[in-house]
């Protein structure tokens, strides 16, 4: 059982503010990437500059997953007795992970009513429904980690098993994406494992980023207990540089460990490059928090609104999808319906600014209500949940 260090037991938002700041940065990258991808004129998207943008934007989803794994470990350390036994707390957390999966699928429903979806949904719409998105990937990864933790109940064994799963996921990805395997899988299983049917964030390789965040967070907490967090961050940044270099070196070699893989989709080398970038980003933001605290410039260097976006990243993720892409409740009242593939860079940037300005106060109000009126927030969440159940299953 891990030590219950007083510093570790402090809430994430106060002791590890750099993590919320990190997630806030990832949220901004997400908003920017989604707006430009959806609204920019196709001619602009064929340019070399846009291709560079796509490479940079490729770090957003891995960043979310890595941050979710990091936060999982911090929460597990604070509630060790609850998460290592089949306690009510364990089942509450398990249900939250299941809820993420359900939300992901609900956002893909062709119609609000399940009956209408079954009767009127086209094959293309059902293919879209079964696609695995980042919420399903995070939820599934958290379920795996929670079950693993309650089975082993030992810190070292858990971390070792998670590292093993990480490596297994990374190097099994080309096989999980193979057309031969894909042809043998049911149509609703294949999207979970690979992107051959259009899933943007299948388990292979993306859940590996969540496992990586879990392992790094555990090592960080151990270093924090010993007062060596600064040296750990330096080592993490160095490891990030080494992973990036290793990925490019292995990719440039004339022979491959695994043949016939796609660099952008299934390559283990590309996975390590992106993971190295995340190491550097996380280390940089921890250093920024360290400097901000020393110079008493936390408000300037780490603005509260950006931290709020990080704390309420799930709320922002769901809300911006509905506003930008639309859902069953607003299929013709969203930015995509009016501006898809029609705008230049300046016009898309204006939409991005509007969307961001909508998200900041919305997330602030949501966070304030959760913190200061928890019973009201529970009522709102129950009302939303029961309303969705009625609309989807009964209507």
C-alpha positions, -999 to +999 in steps of 0.1 A: +000+000+000+014+034-009+023+060+017-004+085+025+018+116+021-001+148+031+010+166+000-003+138-022-037+138-004-044+174-014-070+178-042-057+178-077-068+213-084-047+228-056-017+206-053-013+197-090-026+228-107-002+223-135-023+193-145-054+213-149-034+240-167-021+212-190-056+201-197-067+236-204-040+240-230-051+207-246-087+220-246-076+251-265-058+230-290-089+209-294-112+239-301-087+253-326-082+220-344-119+212-346-130+246-359-103+248-386-109+212-397-146+216-400-149+251-414-118+259-435-122+260-473-108+227-488-083+247-509-067+260-477-067+226-462-046+213-491-018+237-483+015+227-467+009+250-438-024+232-430-005+199-432+018+212-405-013+222-385-026+186-387+007+172-374+005+196-344-032+189-339-024+152-338-012+156-302-047+168-288-064+134-283-032+117-269-029+147-246-064+142-233-058+105-227-024+111-211-040+136-188-068+112-178-043+086-169-023+111-148-054+122-130-064+086-124-033+079-105-036+110-083-072+101-074-062+064-068-035+075-043-060+097-024-086+069-022-064+038-021-086+017+002-117+025-019-102+017-053-084-015-043-115-032-029-151-037-042-163-008-021-192+016-029-165+041-040-151+016-065-185+010-081-192+048-082-159+053-101-166+023-123-200+038-132-184+071-141-161+053-166-191+035-180-210+068-183-182+082-205-187+053-229-225+058-229-221+096-235-198+088-264-223+066-281-253+089-273-235+117-291-234+095-322-271+086-322-288+092-356-320+102-338-328+111-302-352+081-299-336+046-300-368+033-317-365+059-345-327+052-348-334+015-353-363+021-377-349+050-397-312+049-393-292+042-425-262+018-426-239+049-428-255+064-397-251+031-378-215+029-389-210+064-375-228+054-343-204+025-336-173+045-342-150+048-312-143+083-300-121+098-273-147+095-246-152+057-252-115+052-253-110+070-220-139+052-204-127+018-215-091+025-204-103+036-170-124+004-166-093-017-174-072+002-149-098+000-122-103-037-126-066-043-128-060-023-096-087-041-076-073-074-088-036-069-079-039-045-050-002-039-051+014-007-063+045-022-079+026-050-096+000-026-109+025-002-124+045-031-139+013-046-154+003-012-168+037-008-185+033-043-200-001-034-213+013-001-227+040-019-247+015-047-258-009-021-271+017-001-290+033-031-307+000-049-313-015-020-331-005-030-367-020-064-361-052-050-346-056-028-377-049-057-402-076-063-428-075-100-421-084-095-384-109-068-394-128-092-417-133-117-388-147-092-363-183-083-358-192-049-372-196-034-337-163-047-324-139-037-351-144+001-345-134-004-308-101-019-318-090-001-350-098+027-373-106+007-404-143+017-403-137+053-394-130+053-356-109+083-348-096+070-314-098+032-312-081+014-283-051+005-305-030+026-301-048+054-282-055+037-249-017+034-246-015+071-240-038+067-210-017+039-196+015+060-202-001+089-182-009+065-154+027+052-151+043+086-154+020+100-127+028+072-103+065+078-108+059+116-103+041+110-070+069+088-057+094+115-066+072+141-049+071+120-017+109+121-017+111+158-025+127+151-059+099+162-082+121+189-098+147+164-108+120+140-120+106+167-143+140+173-158+144+136-164+110+134-179+118+162-204+151+144-213+131+112-217+107+130-240+136+142-262+150+107-263+117+092-273+112+117-301+148+110-314+143+073-310+110+073-329+126+092-359+158+071-359+138+038-359+115+052-387+146+061-408+162+027-406+162+007-438+146-023-421+115-024-399+107-045-369+071-048-382+065-045-420+036-030-438+025-004-412+012+032-417+034+058-399+004+081-392-020+054-380-003+023-367+034+030-363+049+024-328+075+050-338+049+077-342+034+067-309+067+072-291+072+105-309+039+118-297+045+105-262+078+123-261+061+155-270+036+150-242+065+145-217+080+178-228+047+197-226+039+183-191+074+191-179+072+226-193+039+234-177+051+220-143+082+243-147+059+272-155+039+266-124+071+264-104+083+297-117+049+313-113+048+304-076+084+316-070+078+350-086+042+353-073+029+356-108+006+326-109-025+347-120-005+362-149+013+331-161-015+306-154-048+324-159-077+311-139-100+308-170-076+284-186-074+263-155-112+262-154-113+249-190-089+222-179-110+213-148-142+212-168-127+196-199-155+170-202-182+197-201-163+218-227-158+187-249-195+178-250-208+214-252-185+224-281-194+193-301-230+202-300-224+239-309-199+232-336-211+200-352-247+198-340-266+169-325-301+154-328-315+184-309-299+210-333-291+194-366-296+228-385-285+252-358-248+248-355-216+263-370-210+233-392-244+235-409-239+271-419-201+273-426-187+238-432-158+240-457-167+277-466-145+300-445-110+314-448-085+316-420-096+349-406-133+339-406-126+306-390-105+323-364-135+346-356-157+315-351-130+300-329-129+332-308-167+331-304-168+295-295-140+299-269-157+329-254-189+308-251-170+280-234-152+301-208-182+315-189-202+283-194-174+262-179-170+288-151-207+286-142-207+248-143-176+247-121-190+273-096-222+253-093-204+220-087-182+236-060-207+258-042-240+242-049-233+204-050-269+194-043-281+216-071-255+202-095-265+166-086-301+176-093-291+190-127-271+159-135-300+136-125-324+156-145-302+155-176-297+117-172-333+108-166-344+131-195-320+113-218-332+079-206-368+089-213-361+105-247-339+077-259-355+045-244-392+054-238-401+081-264 
